[in-house]
Amino acid sequence: MAKSANKSSESKAPAKAASKPAATKAPRKLNPALMKPLRPSPELAALVGSAPLPRPEVVSKVWEHIKKNNLQNPSNKREIMADSKLEKVFGKKSATMFEMNKLLAAHLK
């Protein structure tokens, strides 16, 4: 009886030692579709420039504009209050940060 209890506890020990620590994960691969340069519409080009840019760079430049011009609602930071340039892109006076990517996608080809 004692031998069977020993074997089960011995078989569990190596499994714990074999697990990898979280710090040794491989670097995350970027989706090539996200890194494809896209041409912005004339409305969006007023914010980010007319050169083709990958989607993440477009979003970063729009966020730079939002932060620089203090366009986040102070009582609800998730809401972006559009200035004249952003209103042309959004098509409305305000949008949430979650809607923003969807609204920007309509201006990228």
N, CA, C and O of each residue as an XYZ file, in Angstrom:
436
protein
N       0.807     -1.182      0.000
C       0.000      0.000      0.000
C       0.863      1.264      0.000
O       0.565      2.216     -0.722
N       1.888      1.280      0.771
C       2.751      2.451      0.864
C       3.481      2.716     -0.444
O       3.734      3.871     -0.787
N       3.826      1.645     -1.190
C       4.540      1.828     -2.447
C       3.689      2.551     -3.484
O       4.204      3.410     -4.199
N       2.414      2.232     -3.585
C       1.569      2.874     -4.596
C       1.385      4.365     -4.281
O       1.307      5.175     -5.205
N       1.317      4.737     -3.020
C       1.191      6.148     -2.652
C       2.466      6.899     -3.009
O       2.410      8.048     -3.448
N       3.640      6.242     -2.818
C       4.913      6.865     -3.166
C       5.044      7.125     -4.661
O       5.514      8.185     -5.074
N       4.625      6.152     -5.473
C       4.761      6.296     -6.915
C       3.908      7.445     -7.445
O       4.346      8.183     -8.328
N       2.709      7.601     -6.923
C       1.858      8.679     -7.429
C       2.421     10.050     -7.065
O       2.322     10.988     -7.856
N       3.009     10.176     -5.882
C       3.581     11.471     -5.517
C       4.867     11.735     -6.289
O       5.177     12.893     -6.569
N       5.631     10.691     -6.646
C       6.850     10.865     -7.428
C       6.527     11.285     -8.855
O       7.266     12.072     -9.447
N       5.436     10.775     -9.415
C       5.105     11.104    -10.799
C       4.642     12.557    -10.929
O       4.764     13.140    -12.007
N       4.124     13.141     -9.880
C       3.667     14.529     -9.937
C       4.834     15.508     -9.861
O       4.766     16.568    -10.484
N       5.873     15.208     -9.144
C       6.982     16.126     -8.930
C       7.671     16.555    -10.238
O       7.887     17.753    -10.425
N       8.024     15.637    -11.147
C       8.697     16.072    -12.367
C       7.818     16.962    -13.247
O       8.337     17.826    -13.954
N       6.516     16.769    -13.217
C       5.636     17.588    -14.038
C       5.695     19.046    -13.603
O       5.661     19.935    -14.453
N       5.780     19.311    -12.334
C       5.867     20.683    -11.846
C       7.189     21.322    -12.246
O       7.220     22.499    -12.603
N       8.268     20.575    -12.192
C       9.583     21.104    -12.509
C       9.720     21.376    -14.010
O      10.498     22.241    -14.413
N       8.968     20.642    -14.841
C       9.091     20.778    -16.286
C       8.353     22.000    -16.836
O       8.609     22.407    -17.969
N       7.446     22.592    -16.061
C       6.705     23.749    -16.584
C       7.652     24.935    -16.755
O       8.543     25.160    -15.936
N       7.438     25.699    -17.849
C       8.311     26.837    -18.151
C       7.836     28.074    -17.412
O       6.632     28.283    -17.266
N       8.752     28.886    -16.951
C       8.343     30.164    -16.345
C       7.792     31.102    -17.420
O       8.130     30.961    -18.595
N       6.965     32.040    -17.034
C       6.302     32.947    -17.966
C       7.298     33.848    -18.701
O       6.999     34.310    -19.803
N       8.451     34.105    -18.131
C       9.411     35.032    -18.720
C      10.093     34.470    -19.965
O      10.709     35.235    -20.707
N      10.007     33.157    -20.228
C      10.702     32.574    -21.364
C       9.791     32.392    -22.575
O      10.115     31.608    -23.467
N       8.660     33.096    -22.629
C       7.762     32.986    -23.780
C       8.420     33.575    -25.017
O       9.226     34.501    -24.931
N       8.062     33.020    -26.165
C       8.579     33.541    -27.431
C       7.942     34.898    -27.705
O       6.814     35.145    -27.279
N       8.649     35.783    -28.411
C       8.066     37.091    -28.724
C       6.813     36.928    -29.582
O       6.721     36.011    -30.398
N       5.869     37.812    -29.388
C       4.599     37.749    -30.088
C       4.793     38.157    -31.547
O       5.453     39.155    -31.836
N       4.215     37.381    -32.465
C       4.340     37.689    -33.885
C       3.231     38.650    -34.288
O       2.089     38.502    -33.851
N       3.561     39.632    -35.117
C       2.586     40.588    -35.600
C       1.851     40.008    -36.794
O       2.438     39.311    -37.622
N       0.572     40.300    -36.873
C      -0.242     39.863    -37.985
C       0.154     40.670    -39.219
O       0.083     41.898    -39.190
N       0.574     40.004    -40.315
C       0.999     40.745    -41.504
C      -0.116     41.607    -42.100
O       0.162     42.644    -42.702
N      -1.365     41.190    -41.940
C      -2.476     41.979    -42.472
C      -2.584     43.324    -41.759
O      -2.985     44.314    -42.371
N      -2.233     43.374    -40.477
C      -2.285     44.634    -39.736
C      -1.141     45.569    -40.116
O      -1.253     46.785    -39.961
N      -0.061     45.015    -40.603
C       1.109     45.831    -40.916
C       1.130     46.288    -42.375
O       2.070     46.965    -42.791
N       0.117     45.931    -43.151
C       0.046     46.353    -44.550
C      -0.248     47.849    -44.605
O      -1.227     48.301    -44.012
N       0.582     48.629    -45.306
C       0.311     50.074    -45.406
C      -0.992     50.343    -46.157
O      -1.226     49.791    -47.232
N      -1.824     51.185    -45.587
C      -3.111     51.553    -46.175
C      -3.139     53.057    -46.417
O      -2.573     53.831    -45.646
N      -3.804     53.461    -47.495
C      -3.889     54.880    -47.834
C      -5.080     55.498    -47.109
O      -6.200     55.002    -47.232
N      -4.854     56.579    -46.352
C      -5.961     57.238    -45.646
C      -6.814     58.093    -46.595
O      -6.330     58.590    -47.611
N      -8.080     58.249    -46.240
C      -8.977     59.126    -46.993
C      -8.501     60.574    -46.818
O      -7.686     60.846    -45.936
N      -8.992     61.499    -47.639
C      -8.575     62.907    -47.471
C      -8.909     63.467    -46.089
O      -8.153     64.278    -45.552
N     -10.043     63.038    -45.504
C     -10.423     63.515    -44.159
C      -9.421     63.023    -43.112
O      -8.996     63.785    -42.244
N      -9.049     61.749    -43.201
C      -8.095     61.175    -42.241
C      -6.681     61.680    -42.519
O      -5.883     61.830    -41.595
N      -6.368     61.944    -43.793
C      -5.040     62.445    -44.148
C      -4.761     63.796    -43.501
O      -3.601     64.141    -43.276
N      -5.801     64.563    -43.200
C      -5.613     65.843    -42.515
C      -5.033     65.642    -41.115
O      -4.404     66.547    -40.568
N      -5.241     64.463    -40.537
C      -4.712     64.151    -39.203
C      -3.386     63.405    -39.242
O      -2.481     63.707    -38.464
N      -3.262     62.423    -40.154
C      -2.114     61.514    -40.112
C      -1.159     61.659    -41.288
O      -0.114     61.008    -41.315
N      -1.495     62.493    -42.254
C      -0.671     62.625    -43.447
C      -1.202     61.747    -44.567
O      -1.994     60.837    -44.322
N      -0.779     62.011    -45.782
C      -1.335     61.304    -46.937
C      -0.566     60.050    -47.325
O      -1.028     59.295    -48.180
N       0.590     59.808    -46.725
C       1.384     58.626    -47.054
C       0.704     57.364    -46.508
O       0.087     57.406    -45.444
N       0.813     56.246    -47.229
C       0.246     54.990    -46.716
C       0.928     54.579    -45.406
O       2.152     54.631    -45.280
N       0.106     54.172    -44.437
C       0.602     53.776    -43.115
C      -0.069     52.485    -42.668
O      -1.211     52.222    -43.043
N       0.628     51.670    -41.867
C      -0.032     50.507    -41.266
C      -1.087     50.972    -40.258
O      -0.952     52.034    -39.650
N      -2.120     50.177    -40.092
C      -3.234     50.518    -39.210
C      -2.782     50.922    -37.802
O      -3.275     51.927    -37.290
N      -1.856     50.178    -37.144
C      -1.442     50.595    -35.795
C      -0.827     51.993    -35.747
O      -1.011     52.713    -34.766
N      -0.103     52.382    -36.788
C       0.489     53.723    -36.817
C      -0.575     54.796    -36.981
O      -0.465     55.878    -36.404
N      -1.613     54.496    -37.772
C      -2.712     55.440    -37.953
C      -3.389     55.686    -36.612
O      -3.645     56.830    -36.237
N      -3.677     54.601    -35.892
C      -4.332     54.720    -34.587
C      -3.455     55.512    -33.619
O      -3.961     56.340    -32.862
N      -2.148     55.265    -33.638
C      -1.225     55.999    -32.760
C      -1.234     57.485    -33.067
O      -1.240     58.308    -32.151
N      -1.236     57.839    -34.346
C      -1.229     59.254    -34.719
C      -2.544     59.936    -34.342
O      -2.550     61.103    -33.950
N      -3.654     59.211    -34.460
C      -4.942     59.781    -34.055
C      -4.937     59.997    -32.541
O      -5.423     61.021    -32.061
N      -4.389     59.036    -31.784
C      -4.304     59.213    -30.330
C      -3.400     60.384    -29.965
O      -3.684     61.099    -29.004
N      -2.320     60.595    -30.709
C      -1.457     61.764    -30.463
C      -2.268     63.047    -30.611
O      -2.153     63.961    -29.794
N      -3.090     63.109    -31.662
C      -3.937     64.289    -31.899
C      -4.936     64.474    -30.753
O      -5.169     65.591    -30.292
N      -5.522     63.360    -30.303
C      -6.506     63.419    -29.215
C      -5.854     63.939    -27.938
O      -6.402     64.821    -27.278
N      -4.703     63.407    -27.589
C      -4.001     63.815    -26.359
C      -3.507     65.263    -26.459
O      -3.638     66.038    -25.511
N      -2.939     65.618    -27.614
C      -2.395     66.957    -27.807
C      -3.474     68.024    -27.669
O      -3.222     69.092    -27.111
N      -4.666     67.747    -28.170
C      -5.762     68.716    -28.158
C      -6.755     68.495    -27.018
O      -7.815     69.120    -26.979
N      -6.404     67.602    -26.093
C      -7.226     67.344    -24.900
C      -8.696     67.060    -25.280
O      -9.612     67.741    -24.821
N      -8.889     66.047    -26.120
C     -10.216     65.745    -26.644
C     -10.940     64.630    -25.888
O     -12.060     64.272    -26.253
N     -10.323     64.077    -24.847
C     -11.016     63.076    -24.042
C     -11.934     63.779    -23.053
O     -11.569     64.799    -22.470
N     -13.121     63.229    -22.870
C     -14.074     63.765    -21.903
C     -13.461     63.597    -20.506
O     -13.126     62.474    -20.132
N     -13.306     64.663    -19.730
C     -12.668     64.546    -18.409
C     -13.441     63.644    -17.443
O     -12.830     62.999    -16.591
N     -14.763     63.585    -17.559
C     -15.542     62.751    -16.643
C     -15.650     61.309    -17.120
O     -15.970     60.427    -16.324
N     -15.389     61.048    -18.402
C     -15.438     59.693    -18.951
C     -14.329     59.593    -20.003
O     -14.542     59.922    -21.170
N     -13.153     59.142    -19.585
C     -11.970     59.119    -20.452
C     -12.146     58.220    -21.680
O     -11.384     58.335    -22.640
N     -13.136     57.331    -21.661
C     -13.370     56.462    -22.813
C     -14.051     57.196    -23.964
O     -14.068     56.701    -25.091
N     -14.606     58.360    -23.692
C     -15.308     59.128    -24.709
C     -14.369     60.171    -25.318
O     -13.655     60.881    -24.611
N     -14.392     60.239    -26.639
C     -13.570     61.206    -27.359
C     -14.503     62.256    -27.948
O     -15.419     61.938    -28.706
N     -14.258     63.502    -27.589
C     -15.055     64.617    -28.111
C     -14.345     65.130    -29.358
O     -13.222     65.627    -29.272
N     -14.982     65.017    -30.502
C     -14.337     65.326    -31.778
C     -14.209     66.825    -32.005
O     -15.149     67.584    -31.771
N     -13.030     67.242    -32.465
C     -12.865     68.612    -32.953
C     -13.281     68.611    -34.428
O     -13.801     67.607    -34.914
N     -13.068     69.687    -35.128
C     -13.534     69.775    -36.516
C     -12.896     68.712    -37.412
O     -13.570     68.158    -38.282
N     -11.602     68.419    -37.212
C     -10.932     67.401    -38.029
C     -11.450     66.001    -37.721
O     -11.737     65.225    -38.632
N     -11.567     65.681    -36.436
C     -12.041     64.349    -36.059
C     -13.513     64.155    -36.397
O     -13.929     63.037    -36.702
N     -14.296     65.204    -36.350
C     -15.716     65.087    -36.663
C     -15.914     64.658    -38.116
O     -16.856     63.928    -38.423
N     -15.035     65.104    -39.008
C     -15.104     64.683    -40.407
C     -14.803     63.188    -40.547
O     -15.373     62.510    -41.402
N     -13.910     62.687    -39.705
C     -13.550     61.267    -39.744
C     -14.624     60.424    -39.061
O     -15.050     59.404    -39.604
N     -15.062     60.842    -37.876
C     -16.040     60.075    -37.109
C     -17.444     60.172    -37.692
O     -18.219     59.218    -37.618
N     -17.770     61.320    -38.271
C     -19.117     61.541    -38.764
C     -20.090     61.927    -37.670
O     -21.299     61.960    -37.904
N     -19.588     62.219    -36.477
C     -20.407     62.656    -35.346
C     -19.532     63.421    -34.365
O     -18.310     63.459    -34.504
N     -20.170     64.028    -33.376
C     -19.455     64.910    -32.442
C     -18.645     64.182    -31.374
O     -17.697     64.745    -30.827
N     -19.013     62.924    -31.069
C     -18.244     62.161    -30.085
C     -18.336     60.674    -30.407
O     -19.262     60.214    -31.074
N     -17.347     59.941    -29.912
C     -17.298     58.491    -30.094
C     -16.513     57.904    -28.940
O     -15.700     58.591    -28.322
N     -16.753     56.641    -28.650
C     -15.960     55.985    -27.612
C     -14.670     55.474    -28.246
O     -14.575     55.324    -29.464
N     -13.700     55.214    -27.411
C     -12.432     54.704    -27.927
C     -12.613     53.339    -28.578
O     -11.808     52.944    -29.421
N     -13.668     52.613    -28.193
C     -13.924     51.303    -28.765
C     -14.534     51.433    -30.161
O     -14.317     50.567    -31.008
N     -15.278     52.481    -30.406
C     -15.851     52.743    -31.732
C     -14.802     53.295    -32.692
O     -14.917     53.134    -33.906
N     -13.795     53.936    -32.150
C     -12.838     54.665    -32.965
C     -12.205     53.792    -34.048
O     -12.120     54.225    -35.197
N     -11.761     52.583    -33.720
C     -11.106     51.729    -34.708
C     -12.048     51.388    -35.849
O     -11.634     51.347    -37.008
N     -13.312     51.144    -35.531
C     -14.305     50.844    -36.560
C     -14.511     52.058    -37.465
O     -14.610     51.919    -38.684
N     -14.574     53.240    -36.869
C     -14.767     54.461    -37.642
C     -13.538     54.780    -38.505
O     -13.676     55.276    -39.623
N     -12.352     54.497    -37.989
C     -11.127     54.734    -38.765
C     -11.013     53.766    -39.940
O     -10.503     54.134    -40.998
N     -11.480     52.543    -39.762
C     -11.390     51.531    -40.811
C     -12.106     51.967    -42.081
O     -11.684     51.617    -43.183
N     -13.187     52.730    -41.935
C     -13.928     53.205    -43.103
C     -13.111     54.217    -43.917
O     -13.446     54.494    -45.069
N     -12.053     54.765    -43.336
C     -11.234     55.777    -44.004
C      -9.884     55.240    -44.476
O      -9.027     56.013    -44.903
N      -9.687     53.916    -44.403
C      -8.439     53.306    -44.838
C      -8.691     52.336    -45.977
O      -9.568     51.477    -45.886
N      -7.924     52.473    -47.051
C      -8.065     51.548    -48.193
C      -6.728     51.070    -48.650
O      -6.643     50.288    -49.596
